[in-house]
């Protein structure tokens, strides 16, 4: 019998709140620059849109993988570590890319942590499927 995740939900909730924050910030940029659709070739609008979209591109897959990992009942520290990688990775990436003068080290750290979550989760799932 598969148990429901117990570690993942608060991380998923925090990621949802971060997504809403990025959404509201993008909407605010649209209002301030008076851009209803697209980016009107405005660098600030393009940046806000990409930060928001990049988050939306990586987080769903990360959450699916994390739910699958937790469903295998690994050591709790592993689930926490993978969840923290995704949460911190996405927050650092969003911060770094959001800056007008981009903070590249935050962007790189954010992507490394995000990839650590995705690759670590994938390897755990493959290992627990084929090695068990």
GUKOL-422901 format. One record per atom (N, C-alpha, C): residue in three letters; x, y, z. Coordinates in steps of 0.1 Angstrom, whole numbers, padded with zeros to 4 digits, always signed. Atoms other than C-alpha are relative to their C-alpha. Layout:
AlaXYZ
...
END
This chain:
Unk+0008-0012+0000
Unk+0000+0000+0000
Unk+0009+0012+0000
Unk-0007-0012+0001
Unk+0013+0034-0010
Unk-0005+0010+0011
Unk+0005-0010-0009
Unk+0013+0061+0017
Unk+0001+0013-0006
Unk+0000-0014+0005
Unk+0005+0097+0011
Unk+0013+0007+0005
Unk-0012-0008-0004
Unk+0035+0121+0012
Unk-0003+0008+0013
Unk+0002-0009-0012
Unk+0040+0138+0046
Unk+0011+0010+0000
Unk-0011-0010+0000
Unk+0073+0156+0040
Unk-0002+0010-0011
Unk+0001-0009+0011
Unk+0066+0171+0006
Unk-0010+0011+0001
Unk+0010-0010+0001
Unk+0034+0190+0012
Unk+0004+0014+0005
Unk-0004-0014-0003
Unk+0049+0220+0031
Unk+0010+0006-0010
Unk-0008-0005+0010
Unk+0076+0223+0005
Unk-0008+0004-0012
Unk+0009-0003+0012
Unk+0050+0222-0023
Unk-0008+0013+0003
Unk+0008-0012-0003
Unk+0030+0249-0004
Unk+0009+0012-0001
Unk-0009-0011+0001
Unk+0061+0271-0001
Unk+0003+0004-0015
Unk-0002-0003+0014
Unk+0068+0267-0038
Unk-0012+0006-0007
Unk+0012-0006+0005
Unk+0032+0275-0046
Unk-0001+0015+0004
Unk+0000-0014-0004
Unk+0035+0307-0026
Unk+0011+0008-0008
Unk-0010-0007+0008
Unk+0067+0316-0044
Unk-0005+0002-0014
Unk+0005-0001+0013
Unk+0050+0310-0077
Unk-0010+0011-0001
Unk+0010-0011-0001
Unk+0021+0333-0067
Unk+0007+0014+0001
Unk-0008-0013-0001
Unk+0047+0360-0057
Unk+0005+0004-0013
Unk-0006-0003+0014
Unk+0064+0357-0091
Unk-0011+0005-0009
Unk+0011-0004+0009
Unk+0030+0359-0108
Unk-0005+0014+0003
Unk+0005-0013-0004
Unk+0019+0390-0089
Unk+0011+0010-0004
Unk-0011-0009+0004
Unk+0053+0406-0096
Unk+0000+0002-0015
Unk+0001-0001+0015
Unk+0049+0399-0133
Unk-0012+0008-0004
Unk+0012-0008+0003
Unk+0014+0413-0133
Unk+0003+0015+0003
Unk-0003-0014-0004
Unk+0027+0444-0115
Unk+0009+0007-0010
Unk-0009-0006+0010
Unk+0054+0449-0141
Unk-0008+0003-0013
Unk+0009-0003+0011
Unk+0027+0446-0168
Unk-0007+0013+0002
Unk+0008-0012-0003
Unk+0006+0472-0152
Unk+0008+0013+0000
Unk-0009-0012+0000
Unk+0035+0496-0146
Unk+0004+0004-0013
Unk-0005-0003+0013
Unk+0048+0493-0181
Unk-0012+0001-0011
Unk+0012-0001+0008
Unk+0012+0492-0195
Unk+0002-0010-0012
Unk-0002+0010+0010
Unk+0018+0459-0214
Unk-0010-0011+0003
Unk+0011+0010-0002
Unk-0013+0437-0217
Unk+0004-0014-0004
Unk-0005+0013+0005
Unk+0002+0409-0238
Unk+0014+0001-0006
Unk-0014+0000+0005
Unk+0037+0400-0248
Unk+0009+0008+0009
Unk-0010-0007-0007
Unk+0067+0420-0238
Unk+0003+0014-0005
Unk-0002-0013+0007
Unk+0066+0450-0262
Unk+0015+0004-0001
Unk-0015-0002+0002
Unk+0104+0445-0265
Unk+0006+0007+0012
Unk-0005-0006-0012
Unk+0109+0458-0229
Unk+0008-0010+0008
Unk-0009+0009-0007
Unk+0139+0442-0212
Unk-0006-0004+0014
Unk+0005+0003-0014
Unk+0123+0445-0177
Unk-0012-0010-0001
Unk+0011+0009+0001
Unk+0091+0428-0189
Unk+0005-0014-0004
Unk-0006+0013+0004
Unk+0111+0400-0207
Unk+0006-0007+0012
Unk-0007+0006-0012
Unk+0131+0394-0175
Unk-0011-0005+0010
Unk+0010+0004-0009
Unk+0100+0392-0153
Unk-0008-0012-0006
Unk+0007+0012+0006
Unk+0083+0368-0178
Unk+0008-0012+0001
Unk-0009+0012+0000
Unk+0113+0345-0180
Unk+0002-0005+0014
Unk-0001+0005-0014
Unk+0117+0343-0142
Unk-0012-0008+0003
Unk+0012+0006-0003
Unk+0081+0334-0139
Unk-0001-0013-0008
Unk+0002+0012+0008
Unk+0081+0309-0168
Unk+0010-0010+0003
Unk-0010+0010-0003
Unk+0114+0293-0158
Unk-0004-0008+0013
Unk+0005+0006-0012
Unk+0099+0286-0124
Unk-0011-0011-0004
Unk+0011+0009+0005
Unk+0068+0271-0141
Unk+0005-0012-0008
Unk-0005+0010+0008
Unk+0089+0250-0163
Unk+0007-0011+0008
Unk-0008+0009-0008
Unk+0110+0233-0136
Unk-0008-0006+0012
Unk+0006+0005-0013
Unk+0088+0230-0105
Unk-0010-0011-0002
Unk+0010+0012+0001
Unk+0060+0207-0117
Unk+0007-0013-0001
Unk-0007+0013+0001
Unk+0084+0180-0128
Unk+0007-0003+0013
Unk-0007+0003-0013
Unk+0104+0184-0096
Unk-0010-0005+0010
Unk+0010+0005-0010
Unk+0072+0180-0075
Unk-0004-0014-0003
Unk+0004+0014+0003
Unk+0062+0149-0094
Unk+0010-0010+0004
Unk-0011+0009-0003
Unk+0096+0133-0090
Unk+0001-0001+0016
Unk+0000+0000-0014
Unk+0096+0143-0053
Unk-0011-0009+0006
Unk+0011+0008-0005
Unk+0062+0127-0047
Unk+0003-0014-0002
Unk-0004+0014+0003
Unk+0074+0095-0064
Unk+0011-0005+0009
Unk-0010+0004-0009
Unk+0105+0095-0043
Unk-0006-0003+0014
Unk+0005+0001-0013
Unk+0086+0100-0011
Unk-0009-0013+0001
Unk+0009+0012+0000
Unk+0061+0072-0021
Unk+0008-0013+0002
Unk-0008+0012-0002
Unk+0090+0048-0020
Unk+0005-0002+0015
Unk-0004+0001-0015
Unk+0095+0055+0018
Unk+0015+0000+0002
Unk-0014+0000-0003
Unk+0132+0064+0017
Unk+0002+0007+0014
Unk-0003-0007-0013
Unk+0150+0079+0047
Unk-0005+0014-0001
Unk+0006-0014+0000
Unk+0133+0112+0056
Unk+0010+0011-0004
Unk-0010-0010+0003
Unk+0166+0131+0054
Unk+0002+0002-0015
Unk-0002+0000+0014
Unk+0168+0122+0017
Unk-0011+0009-0007
Unk+0012-0007+0006
Unk+0133+0136+0009
Unk+0002+0015+0004
Unk-0002-0014-0004
Unk+0141+0168+0029
Unk+0011+0006-0008
Unk-0011-0005+0008
Unk+0174+0172+0011
Unk-0004+0003-0014
Unk+0004-0003+0014
Unk+0159+0169-0023
Unk-0010+0011-0001
Unk+0010-0011+0000
Unk+0129+0192-0014
Unk+0007+0013+0002
Unk-0007-0013-0003
Unk+0153+0218+0000
Unk+0008+0004-0013
Unk-0007-0003+0012
Unk+0174+0216-0032
Unk-0010+0007-0010
Unk+0009-0006+0009
Unk+0143+0224-0053
Unk-0005+0014+0005
Unk+0005-0012-0005
Unk+0130+0251-0030
Unk+0011+0011+0000
Unk-0011-0010+0000
Unk+0163+0269-0025
Unk+0005+0003-0014
Unk-0004-0002+0014
Unk+0173+0264-0061
Unk-0009+0009-0008
Unk+0009-0009+0008
Unk+0142+0280-0075
Unk+0000+0014+0006
Unk-0001-0014-0007
Unk+0144+0309-0049
Unk+0012+0007-0005
Unk-0012-0007+0004
Unk+0180+0316-0057
Unk+0000+0004-0015
Unk+0000-0003+0014
Unk+0175+0314-0094
Unk-0009+0012-0003
Unk+0009-0011+0002
Unk+0145+0337-0093
Unk+0006+0013+0005
Unk-0006-0012-0005
Unk+0164+0362-0072
Unk+0011+0005-0010
Unk-0011-0003+0008
Unk+0195+0361-0094
Unk-0004+0006-0014
Unk+0004-0005+0013
Unk+0177+0365-0127
Unk-0009+0012+0001
Unk+0008-0012-0001
Unk+0153+0391-0114
Unk+0007+0013+0001
Unk-0008-0012-0001
Unk+0180+0416-0108
Unk+0003+0007-0013
Unk-0003-0007+0013
Unk+0184+0443-0135
Unk+0015-0002-0004
Unk-0014+0004+0002
Unk+0221+0438-0131
Unk+0001-0015+0006
Unk+0001+0014-0004
Unk+0219+0400-0130
Unk+0011-0005+0009
Unk-0010+0006-0009
Unk+0235+0382-0101
Unk+0002-0014-0004
Unk-0002+0012+0007
Unk+0249+0354-0121
Unk+0003-0012+0010
Unk-0003+0011-0009
Unk+0262+0334-0091
Unk-0012-0006+0006
Unk+0012+0005-0006
Unk+0227+0331-0077
Unk-0007-0008-0011
Unk+0006+0007+0011
Unk+0214+0320-0111
Unk+0006-0014-0001
Unk-0007+0013+0001
Unk+0241+0293-0114
Unk-0003-0009+0012
Unk+0003+0008-0012
Unk+0236+0281-0078
Unk-0014-0005+0000
Unk+0014+0004+0000
Unk+0199+0280-0083
Unk-0002-0012-0010
Unk+0001+0010+0009
Unk+0202+0259-0114
Unk+0007-0013+0004
Unk-0007+0011-0005
Unk+0227+0236-0098
Unk-0008-0008+0010
Unk+0009+0007-0011
Unk+0204+0229-0068
Unk-0012-0006-0007
Unk+0012+0006+0006
Unk+0174+0224-0091
Unk+0004-0013-0008
Unk-0005+0013+0007
Unk+0194+0199-0113
Unk+0003-0011+0010
Unk-0003+0010-0010
Unk+0206+0182-0081
Unk-0013-0007+0005
Unk+0013+0006-0004
Unk+0169+0177-0071
Unk-0005-0010-0011
Unk+0005+0008+0011
Unk+0159+0164-0105
Unk+0008-0012-0003
Unk-0009+0011+0003
Unk+0189+0142-0111
Unk+0000-0010+0012
Unk+0000+0009-0012
Unk+0190+0129-0075
Unk-0013-0008+0001
Unk+0013+0007-0001
Unk+0153+0121-0076
Unk-0001-0011-0011
Unk+0001+0009+0011
Unk+0156+0104-0110
Unk+0009-0012+0003
Unk-0009+0011-0003
Unk+0186+0083-0099
Unk-0005-0009+0011
Unk+0006+0008-0011
Unk+0169+0073-0067
Unk-0011-0009-0005
Unk+0011+0008+0005
Unk+0138+0062-0086
Unk+0005-0011-0009
Unk-0005+0011+0009
Unk+0158+0043-0112
Unk+0006-0011+0009
Unk-0007+0009-0008
Unk+0179+0027-0085
Unk-0010-0009+0008
Unk+0010+0007-0008
Unk+0149+0017-0064
Unk-0009-0009-0008
Unk+0008+0008+0009
Unk+0132+0003-0094
Unk+0007-0012-0005
Unk-0007+0010+0006
Unk+0159-0017-0110
Unk+0010-0008+0009
Unk-0010+0007-0009
Unk+0182-0026-0081
Unk-0007-0008+0011
Unk+0008+0006-0011
Unk+0155-0036-0056
Unk-0004-0014-0003
END
